């Protein structure tokens, strides 16, 4: 996703960057990822952008390598994200140990999810995931299937954790906050990846529905849809990229925000914004929400209608 154009500093000159990167690269703040005991950078590399493509190995490698070299530690992928897992597997190598790697299962059954895990580990060239998540929970039928005793996907997550093939367990969703709240009520998940942005409170709010529950249970919150697929960004939208990202990072209980990138320059922009982050006041949050409100229909198309 394009995150706008920021003034380039001397450090970001393409010739000087490689020579000086190890000495003067920006420091990205870190936060605890809920009760996991792991701290991650406040921005992570999302699974969208160039990573959710086929046949763009070179471009994807440049984005991943830039994120690694600039110190991002949280990395998102999923079997459903085209060649994303293959791109990571081709690049990470020994640097796998430097990062927190999260993937998902969209299968609702135990057996199907375990097959996906086998495939994910093979494609990622790793022997474990730091976080394995139930992908895109949308309705009561999803919950019925994943929580089915012995046969549901949750059984696969628990089995994989017991075997040491995954460290932590999570859920993801951007359709209906009530579904995620019910999932958190039924099982002590470690993390929740949810849609968070300045237009969220207009309808089916994850901020008002999921965040308080996650905080009570020590669940690490990962924000996605931060710019609502670009709908909230200037010039057509109401916010700048720093405003959109700072808004989400200022919400209570948020550990990190994942951002899809199409180019290394977009990675650099995200790192610049994160390294300069200062929490916004309640008054400032309210101003950004007011500006985003007229754009809520365009910024909420992924929510249940």
VOPAGU-2260 file (C-alpha; in pm, 1 decimal, decimal comma):
REM VOPAGU-2260
SITE   aa  ch    i         X         Y         Z
SITE  UNK   A    0       0,0       0,0       0,0
SITE  UNK   A    1     128,7     345,8     -74,4
SITE  UNK   A    2     185,4     539,0     245,6
SITE  UNK   A    3     251,0     878,8      97,9
SITE  UNK   A    4     566,6    1068,7      20,5
SITE  UNK   A    5     778,9    1196,8     305,3
SITE  UNK   A    6    1080,8    1424,6     270,5
SITE  UNK   A    7    1391,4    1215,4     210,5
SITE  UNK   A    8    1679,5    1267,8     447,8
SITE  UNK   A    9    2046,0    1223,8     362,5
SITE  UNK   A   10    2048,3     888,9     541,9
SITE  UNK   A   11    1794,9     746,9     300,7
SITE  UNK   A   12    1998,2     828,7      -8,3
SITE  UNK   A   13    2024,9     492,2    -189,9
SITE  UNK   A   14    2404,4     511,0    -209,2
SITE  UNK   A   15    2462,1     617,5     149,3
SITE  UNK   A   16    2199,2     390,6     302,5
SITE  UNK   A   17    2393,7      67,0     262,5
SITE  UNK   A   18    2717,4     218,5     390,5
SITE  UNK   A   19    2565,1     373,8     701,4
SITE  UNK   A   20    2274,4     142,5     780,8
SITE  UNK   A   21    2439,8     -56,8    1056,6
SITE  UNK   A   22    2563,7     255,6    1229,3
SITE  UNK   A   23    2276,4     503,7    1216,9
SITE  UNK   A   24    1960,0     312,9    1127,9
SITE  UNK   A   25    1652,7     435,7    1317,6
SITE  UNK   A   26    1558,6     258,0    1638,3
SITE  UNK   A   27    1208,7     113,2    1620,3
SITE  UNK   A   28    1038,2     100,2    1962,0
SITE  UNK   A   29     927,6    -239,8    2087,4
SITE  UNK   A   30     631,6    -350,7    2297,2
SITE  UNK   A   31     541,0    -674,1    2475,7
SITE  UNK   A   32     317,0    -897,1    2266,9
SITE  UNK   A   33      60,4    -954,6    2537,2
SITE  UNK   A   34     135,4   -1241,8    2774,9
SITE  UNK   A   35     379,1   -1413,1    2537,0
SITE  UNK   A   36     682,8   -1259,5    2705,2
SITE  UNK   A   37     814,5   -1155,9    2363,5
SITE  UNK   A   38     867,8    -793,7    2262,6
SITE  UNK   A   39     819,8    -696,2    1897,7
SITE  UNK   A   40     868,9    -378,5    1699,1
SITE  UNK   A   41     565,6    -150,7    1693,5
SITE  UNK   A   42     540,6    -191,0    1317,2
SITE  UNK   A   43     564,2    -522,9    1139,0
SITE  UNK   A   44     579,4    -636,5     779,7
SITE  UNK   A   45     228,8    -733,4     669,3
SITE  UNK   A   46     137,2   -1008,9     428,2
SITE  UNK   A   47     -17,6    -778,8     167,4
SITE  UNK   A   48     160,4    -558,4     -84,9
SITE  UNK   A   49     419,9    -731,1    -300,2
SITE  UNK   A   50     419,4   -1033,9     -70,6
SITE  UNK   A   51      68,2   -1130,2    -178,1
SITE  UNK   A   52     164,6   -1197,9    -537,9
SITE  UNK   A   53     296,1   -1471,6    -762,6
SITE  UNK   A   54     620,5   -1466,1    -956,7
SITE  UNK   A   55     772,4   -1149,2    -811,0
SITE  UNK   A   56    1055,4   -1309,4    -618,1
SITE  UNK   A   57    1310,9   -1034,2    -672,0
SITE  UNK   A   58    1078,9    -751,2    -568,7
SITE  UNK   A   59     954,5    -941,8    -264,9
SITE  UNK   A   60    1308,8   -1026,3    -158,4
SITE  UNK   A   61    1406,0    -658,4    -166,4
SITE  UNK   A   62    1112,4    -567,5      60,7
SITE  UNK   A   63    1184,0    -847,1     309,4
SITE  UNK   A   64    1556,5    -774,3     315,7
SITE  UNK   A   65    1493,5    -404,0     372,8
SITE  UNK   A   66    1266,0    -480,0     665,2
SITE  UNK   A   67    1525,3    -714,6     814,0
SITE  UNK   A   68    1807,8    -465,7     770,2
SITE  UNK   A   69    1608,1    -184,0     928,8
SITE  UNK   A   70    1528,1    -389,8    1237,8
SITE  UNK   A   71    1162,2    -487,1    1196,9
SITE  UNK   A   72    1104,3    -803,6    1399,3
SITE  UNK   A   73     736,4    -897,2    1339,3
SITE  UNK   A   74     659,5   -1072,0    1006,3
SITE  UNK   A   75     315,4   -1178,2     886,3
SITE  UNK   A   76     220,0   -1438,9     628,7
SITE  UNK   A   77     -43,8   -1702,4     553,2
SITE  UNK   A   78    -102,8   -1994,7     317,5
SITE  UNK   A   79    -376,3   -1787,3     152,4
SITE  UNK   A   80    -132,3   -1508,6      61,5
SITE  UNK   A   81     -17,5   -1632,4    -279,9
SITE  UNK   A   82     363,4   -1688,3    -276,1
SITE  UNK   A   83     422,1   -1498,7      47,5
SITE  UNK   A   84     553,4   -1800,3     237,5
SITE  UNK   A   85     784,5   -1897,4     -48,7
SITE  UNK   A   86     927,6   -1546,9     -61,9
SITE  UNK   A   87    1010,1   -1559,7     308,2
SITE  UNK   A   88    1156,5   -1906,9     279,3
SITE  UNK   A   89    1390,2   -1794,9       1,4
SITE  UNK   A   90    1521,1   -1495,2     197,3
SITE  UNK   A   91    1529,9   -1567,0     569,6
SITE  UNK   A   92    1797,2   -1836,0     599,7
SITE  UNK   A   93    2000,4   -1784,9     917,5
SITE  UNK   A   94    1814,2   -1458,8     983,3
SITE  UNK   A   95    1506,0   -1659,3    1078,2
SITE  UNK   A   96    1629,4   -1652,3    1438,2
SITE  UNK   A   97    1621,2   -1271,4    1441,1
SITE  UNK   A   98    1246,4   -1242,0    1386,5
SITE  UNK   A   99     900,2   -1327,8    1516,5
SITE  UNK   A  100     729,9   -1518,8    1233,7
SITE  UNK   A  101     350,2   -1548,4    1225,5
SITE  UNK   A  102     140,2   -1756,9     988,2
SITE  UNK   A  103    -215,5   -1887,0     983,5
SITE  UNK   A  104    -455,7   -2165,2     895,4
SITE  UNK   A  105    -774,1   -2093,7     702,7
SITE  UNK   A  106    -882,8   -2459,0     730,9
SITE  UNK   A  107   -1139,9   -2514,0    1005,1
SITE  UNK   A  108   -1053,4   -2878,8    1073,6
SITE  UNK   A  109    -774,2   -3042,4    1274,0
SITE  UNK   A  110    -648,8   -3261,0     991,2
SITE  UNK   A  111    -664,2   -2991,2     726,8
SITE  UNK   A  112    -488,7   -2740,3     950,8
SITE  UNK   A  113    -207,7   -2981,7    1032,2
SITE  UNK   A  114    -154,6   -3040,6     661,7
SITE  UNK   A  115    -134,8   -2665,5     609,2
SITE  UNK   A  116     118,1   -2637,7     890,9
SITE  UNK   A  117     338,1   -2904,5     734,1
SITE  UNK   A  118     324,0   -2715,8     406,2
SITE  UNK   A  119     388,9   -2379,2     570,7
SITE  UNK   A  120     698,8   -2497,9     752,7
SITE  UNK   A  121     832,4   -2649,2     432,3
SITE  UNK   A  122     768,4   -2335,4     226,8
SITE  UNK   A  123     910,8   -2108,3     497,0
SITE  UNK   A  124    1220,6   -2328,2     542,4
SITE  UNK   A  125    1180,2   -2334,4     920,1
SITE  UNK   A  126    1107,5   -2593,4    1186,1
SITE  UNK   A  127     861,5   -2379,8    1380,8
SITE  UNK   A  128     631,5   -2078,1    1377,0
SITE  UNK   A  129     641,0   -1822,8    1654,3
SITE  UNK   A  130     267,9   -1765,6    1612,2
SITE  UNK   A  131       4,0   -1980,1    1443,6
SITE  UNK   A  132    -336,9   -1818,7    1402,2
SITE  UNK   A  133    -689,1   -1920,3    1310,2
SITE  UNK   A  134    -737,5   -1710,2     999,6
SITE  UNK   A  135   -1028,7   -1474,5     929,7
SITE  UNK   A  136   -1297,8   -1581,0    1176,4
SITE  UNK   A  137   -1624,5   -1443,3    1043,2
SITE  UNK   A  138   -1933,5   -1605,2    1194,9
SITE  UNK   A  139   -2084,4   -1857,2    1435,0
SITE  UNK   A  140   -2029,7   -2141,3    1189,6
SITE  UNK   A  141   -1655,3   -2072,4    1192,5
SITE  UNK   A  142   -1659,9   -2095,7    1570,9
SITE  UNK   A  143   -1861,6   -2416,8    1563,7
SITE  UNK   A  144   -1609,9   -2579,2    1332,6
SITE  UNK   A  145   -1286,5   -2469,4    1497,7
SITE  UNK   A  146   -1405,4   -2555,0    1848,0
SITE  UNK   A  147   -1541,7   -2899,3    1751,6
SITE  UNK   A  148   -1390,2   -3143,7    2004,7
SITE  UNK   A  149   -1090,6   -3334,2    1860,4
SITE  UNK   A  150   -1188,6   -3248,3    1501,1
SITE  UNK   A  151   -1171,3   -2869,3    1497,1
SITE  UNK   A  152    -877,3   -2649,3    1400,9
SITE  UNK   A  153    -815,7   -2552,5    1763,3
SITE  UNK   A  154    -715,1   -2912,6    1830,9
SITE  UNK   A  155    -446,6   -2874,6    1562,5
SITE  UNK   A  156    -314,1   -2555,6    1722,9
SITE  UNK   A  157    -290,4   -2718,8    2064,0
SITE  UNK   A  158    -126,4   -3031,1    1922,8
SITE  UNK   A  159     129,8   -2830,0    1726,5
SITE  UNK   A  160     215,4   -2623,1    2033,0
SITE  UNK   A  161     262,6   -2935,0    2243,9
SITE  UNK   A  162     500,5   -3070,5    1979,0
SITE  UNK   A  163     703,9   -2747,7    1970,6
SITE  UNK   A  164     618,8   -2672,2    1608,1
SITE  UNK   A  165     446,2   -2347,9    1710,1
SITE  UNK   A  166     510,0   -2131,1    2012,8
SITE  UNK   A  167     194,1   -1922,8    2049,9
SITE  UNK   A  168    -168,2   -1940,3    1936,8
SITE  UNK   A  169    -385,1   -1661,8    1799,0
SITE  UNK   A  170    -696,1   -1560,0    1609,0
SITE  UNK   A  171    -754,0   -1310,5    1329,9
SITE  UNK   A  172   -1059,4   -1133,1    1194,0
SITE  UNK   A  173   -1187,7    -815,0    1035,4
SITE  UNK   A  174   -1554,5    -896,6     974,7
SITE  UNK   A  175   -1735,2    -896,1    1310,3
SITE  UNK   A  176   -1580,2    -810,8    1648,8
SITE  UNK   A  177   -1841,5   -1016,9    1833,7
SITE  UNK   A  178   -1705,2   -1334,6    1676,0
SITE  UNK   A  179   -1356,1   -1263,3    1805,8
SITE  UNK   A  180   -1486,5   -1171,7    2150,4
SITE  UNK   A  181   -1665,1   -1507,1    2168,1
SITE  UNK   A  182   -1350,0   -1690,1    2057,7
SITE  UNK   A  183   -1151,1   -1514,6    2332,4
SITE  UNK   A  184   -1418,7   -1613,4    2584,4
SITE  UNK   A  185   -1389,2   -1979,7    2490,2
SITE  UNK   A  186   -1010,2   -2018,9    2483,1
SITE  UNK   A  187    -703,5   -1832,3    2621,4
SITE  UNK   A  188    -545,7   -1730,0    2292,1
SITE  UNK   A  189    -215,7   -1544,1    2308,7
SITE  UNK   A  190    -289,0   -1289,4    2035,3
SITE  UNK   A  191    -563,2   -1131,9    1827,0
SITE  UNK   A  192    -499,4    -976,3    1484,5
SITE  UNK   A  193    -783,9    -731,0    1423,4
SITE  UNK   A  194    -887,1    -443,2    1197,2
SITE  UNK   A  195    -804,0    -109,3    1361,5
SITE  UNK   A  196    -817,5     237,7    1210,6
SITE  UNK   A  197    -949,7     586,7    1270,4
SITE  UNK   A  198   -1285,6     507,1    1106,9
SITE  UNK   A  199   -1344,7     187,8    1307,7
SITE  UNK   A  200   -1582,9     328,5    1568,3
SITE  UNK   A  201   -1844,8     419,2    1308,5
SITE  UNK   A  202   -1970,2      60,5    1282,3
SITE  UNK   A  203   -1892,2    -284,5    1427,2
SITE  UNK   A  204   -1604,4    -142,9    1626,1
SITE  UNK   A  205   -1308,1    -365,2    1705,5
SITE  UNK   A  206   -1168,3     -86,1    1921,2
SITE  UNK   A  207   -1473,6     -83,5    2145,8
SITE  UNK   A  208   -1551,0    -455,4    2122,7
SITE  UNK   A  209   -1224,7    -648,6    2115,6
SITE  UNK   A  210    -960,4    -425,7    2277,1
SITE  UNK   A  211   -1112,0    -417,7    2629,3
SITE  UNK   A  212   -1151,1    -797,3    2630,7
SITE  UNK   A  213    -798,4    -848,7    2503,2
SITE  UNK   A  214    -657,9    -621,0    2772,4
SITE  UNK   A  215    -841,5    -805,5    3049,4
SITE  UNK   A  216    -696,4   -1137,0    2934,9
SITE  UNK   A  217    -345,1   -1023,8    2848,7
SITE  UNK   A  218    -395,5   -1092,2    2478,6
SITE  UNK   A  219    -143,6    -930,3    2246,8
SITE  UNK   A  220    -323,4    -714,6    1988,7
SITE  UNK   A  221    -189,1    -680,6    1634,9
SITE  UNK   A  222    -349,4    -409,7    1422,2
SITE  UNK   A  223    -426,9    -449,1    1052,9
SITE  UNK   A  224    -628,1    -246,5     796,8
SITE  UNK   A  225    -454,6      55,2     946,6
SITE  UNK   A  226    -512,1     269,8     638,1
SITE  UNK   A  227    -821,0      73,2     527,5
SITE  UNK   A  228    -665,2     -36,9     198,0
SITE  UNK   A  229    -569,0     323,1     131,0
SITE  UNK   A  230    -919,0     467,0     177,5
SITE  UNK   A  231    -805,0     683,4     469,6
SITE  UNK   A  232    -492,4     824,8     307,6
SITE  UNK   A  233    -441,8    1157,9     141,4
SITE  UNK   A  234    -474,5    1302,3    -114,6
SITE  UNK   A  235    -822,5    1153,0    -152,3
SITE  UNK   A  236    -860,5    1050,4     210,7
SITE  UNK   A  237    -855,4    1243,0     539,2
SITE  UNK   A  238    -525,6    1134,1     697,9
SITE  UNK   A  239    -153,7    1133,8     637,5
SITE  UNK   A  240      33,6     806,4     680,4
SITE  UNK   A  241     189,1     913,3    1013,9
SITE  UNK   A  242    -154,2    1012,8    1144,6
SITE  UNK   A  243    -309,8     679,3    1043,8
SITE  UNK   A  244     -29,8     473,7    1196,3
SITE  UNK   A  245       7,5     685,2    1509,3
SITE  UNK   A  246    -366,6     658,6    1568,2
SITE  UNK   A  247    -355,3     279,1    1586,3
SITE  UNK   A  248     -35,6     267,5    1790,2
SITE  UNK   A  249    -194,3     504,2    2043,7
SITE  UNK   A  250    -486,3     271,6    2113,6
SITE  UNK   A  251    -478,2      88,2    2448,0
SITE  UNK   A  252    -330,8    -260,7    2438,6
SITE  UNK   A  253    -198,7    -255,2    2081,1
SITE  UNK   A  254     137,9    -430,5    2055,0
SITE  UNK   A  255     216,6    -376,9    1687,7
SITE  UNK   A  256      63,7    -272,2    1356,2
SITE  UNK   A  257     135,4    -472,1    1040,8
SITE  UNK   A  258     166,4    -287,4     711,4
SITE  UNK   A  259     184,9    -437,2     365,5
SITE  UNK   A  260     454,6    -286,5     143,7
SITE  UNK   A  261     506,1    -280,8    -230,7
SITE  UNK   A  262     859,1    -137,5    -230,9
SITE  UNK   A  263    1160,8     -97,8      -0,6
SITE  UNK   A  264    1081,5     274,4       9,5
SITE  UNK   A  265     747,7     200,0     175,6
SITE  UNK   A  266     931,2      -8,9     435,8
SITE  UNK   A  267    1157,6     288,8     499,7
SITE  UNK   A  268     858,7     520,3     541,0
SITE  UNK   A  269     702,2     288,0     797,7
SITE  UNK   A  270    1027,5     267,5     992,4
SITE  UNK   A  271    1062,9     647,0     987,2
SITE  UNK   A  272     712,3     687,1    1122,9
SITE  UNK   A  273     759,2     421,3    1391,4
SITE  UNK   A  274    1093,8     557,6    1508,1
SITE  UNK   A  275     938,0     902,4    1556,8
SITE  UNK   A  276     617,1     776,8    1721,9
SITE  UNK   A  277     476,8     960,8    2021,0
SITE  UNK   A  278     140,6     853,8    2172,4
SITE  UNK   A  279    -149,0    1077,1    2074,5
SITE  UNK   A  280    -369,1    1240,7    2334,9
SITE  UNK   A  281    -735,8    1148,8    2368,2
SITE  UNK   A  282    -823,4    1484,4    2217,1
SITE  UNK   A  283    -602,1    1422,6    1914,5
SITE  UNK   A  284    -748,1    1074,5    1866,4
SITE  UNK   A  285   -1096,4    1226,8    1867,1
SITE  UNK   A  286    -994,4    1480,9    1600,8
SITE  UNK   A  287    -864,7    1206,0    1370,3
SITE  UNK   A  288   -1181,3    1001,2    1425,9
SITE  UNK   A  289   -1393,1    1302,7    1333,2
SITE  UNK   A  290   -1196,2    1355,4    1013,2
SITE  UNK   A  291   -1220,5     986,7     922,5
SITE  UNK   A  292   -1592,7     952,1     993,5
SITE  UNK   A  293   -1717,5    1064,1     646,9
SITE  UNK   A  294   -1490,6     799,6     493,6
SITE  UNK   A  295   -1618,6     516,4     715,2
SITE  UNK   A  296   -1825,6     343,1     443,7
SITE  UNK   A  297   -1519,8     313,7     218,0
SITE  UNK   A  298   -1296,7     226,4     512,9
SITE  UNK   A  299   -1522,3     -52,7     641,4
SITE  UNK   A  300   -1595,4    -259,3     330,2
SITE  UNK   A  301   -1430,4    -563,9     489,4
SITE  UNK   A  302   -1677,4    -564,0     780,1
SITE  UNK   A  303   -2002,5    -759,7     790,9
SITE  UNK   A  304   -2281,2    -578,3     607,7
